[in-house]
Amino acid sequence: MNNELRLSKSCIGEEEKKAVKKVLDIGFFGMGKEVKDFENELSNFFGRRATCVVNGTAALQLALQAAGIERGDEVLVQSITYVASFQSITANGAKPIACDIDSDSLTIDLEDARKRLTSKTKAIMPVHYAGGVGNLDDIYKFAKDNNLRIIEDAAHAFGTLYKDNLIGSFGDISCFSFDGIKNITSGEGGCIVSDDEDVIKSIQDFRLLGVQGDTHKRFSGGRSWDPDVKNQGWRYHMSDLMAAIGRVQLANFNYHKKSRQDLAKKYFELVKSIPSVSAFNHNYDEVVPHIFVVKIAENIDRKKLIELLKKEGIPAGIHYKPNHTLSFFNQTHISLKKTEEIFPKILTLPLHPDLTKEDITYICSKLEEALKNAKESSN
Ligand SMILES: Cc1ncc(COP(=O)(O)O)c(C=O)c1O
């Protein structure tokens, strides 16, 4: 068993360290050969063009910008997501429209989203929560019927299959995060995958302050000394240091994938027999879980449960406080029935490839005990 249990962890080895050292020794940390190679390898992985950026939030922001989302537009997005989804929308001057969730998958509730359509709705952002995917076919049909762009927030879902197809290998625009604790990491980082050549071309400029053609110049070892800039751009490109880590992680992805899937299967099997808690029903041969979330019974005091677990050396988390309740987004007046019902019951247990099955067994036995002592009636 591990000595210190962590909720999530950046899991890297000697190969990543060697790859970083190689870039350090070369002494070029900008966007060059490593990023170009990482993009090519990701493009082979997905079977279509991948463009790397500085993080997953930037991937979403630039994808929305390239899809033409602008001030006054509305984007449908589930309220239970990392605040990055919402901020990427407001960063474009658009309004995130908080939607309810499907209680089984914690992904966007399309029926609720449908009710929130207006003439200003220009896009939908399905979030592949915890690595799982809702009914994407229905979402794509809904988007087609209503002329919406689809920006998939696939930050949690690197490697997940939907109906035998890799997330990112099909659809409109998919965005991934490679931050330190994701299914693969490049330290920080992210990528956008799409077939839409205009989108990719725009993002290649947007990520380098809007300097036209600078991606091509940098990949051939040069710079644009006589540039033109026609759009708002950002300094959101990936560095060779990050790409060096990402390339090793991608090459070893099968190991990361199998560890996460095996650990989640173990959790699923053990949680089934623990009273007052249930696991969400994913097929862990298809889903590559980024986090492992359980649902606790109504009579459990979650705060107390978290404290009891902490005393046993088990960190637990809450992913995520609904964004419509956050002051900045100014949507506290709306009511999202399922979101409000489920949010107080979700709890995230430790998951990362450095955990062992023995760790999961330990966590579950302590969880069972803690649940008994966290019943509200026992206060
Ligand atoms: C659902 C979701 N979307 C977007 C992001 C943003 O990714 P990053 O942290 O790389 O900016 C995250 C990161 O945790 C996330 O969980």
The ligand as an SDF file (V2000), in Angstrom:
LIG
                    3D

 16 16  0  0  0  0  0  0  0  0999 V2000
  -14.0970   19.7320  -17.1440 C   0  0  0  0  0  0  0  0  0  0  0  0
  -12.8490   20.5270  -17.3410 C   0  0  0  0  0  0  0  0  0  0  0  0
  -12.7830   21.3840  -18.3620 N   0  0  0  0  0  0  0  0  0  0  0  0
  -11.6860   22.1180  -18.6100 C   0  0  0  0  0  0  0  0  0  0  0  0
  -10.5760   22.0120  -17.8110 C   0  0  0  0  0  0  0  0  0  0  0  0
   -9.4160   22.9260  -18.0640 C   0  0  0  0  0  0  0  0  0  0  0  0
   -8.2210   22.3220  -18.2470 O   0  0  0  0  0  0  0  0  0  0  0  0
   -6.8570   23.0250  -17.7420 P   0  0  0  0  0  0  0  0  0  0  0  0
   -6.7810   22.8650  -16.2760 O   0  0  0  0  0  0  0  0  0  0  0  0
   -5.8040   22.2730  -18.4900 O   0  0  0  0  0  0  0  0  0  0  0  0
   -6.9210   24.4580  -18.1510 O   0  0  0  0  0  0  0  0  0  0  0  0
  -10.5820   21.1110  -16.7440 C   0  0  0  0  0  0  0  0  0  0  0  0
   -9.3940   20.9630  -15.8830 C   0  0  0  0  0  0  0  0  0  0  0  0
   -9.4100   20.3820  -14.8400 O   0  0  0  0  0  0  0  0  0  0  0  0
  -11.7460   20.3530  -16.4930 C   0  0  0  0  0  0  0  0  0  0  0  0
  -11.8190   19.5330  -15.4540 O   0  0  0  0  0  0  0  0  0  0  0  0
  1  2  1  0
  2  3  1  0
  2 15  2  0
  3  4  2  0
  4  5  1  0
  5  6  1  0
  5 12  2  0
  6  7  1  0
  7  8  1  0
  8  9  2  0
  8 10  1  0
  8 11  1  0
 12 13  1  0
 12 15  1  0
 13 14  2  0
 15 16  1  0
M  END
$$$$
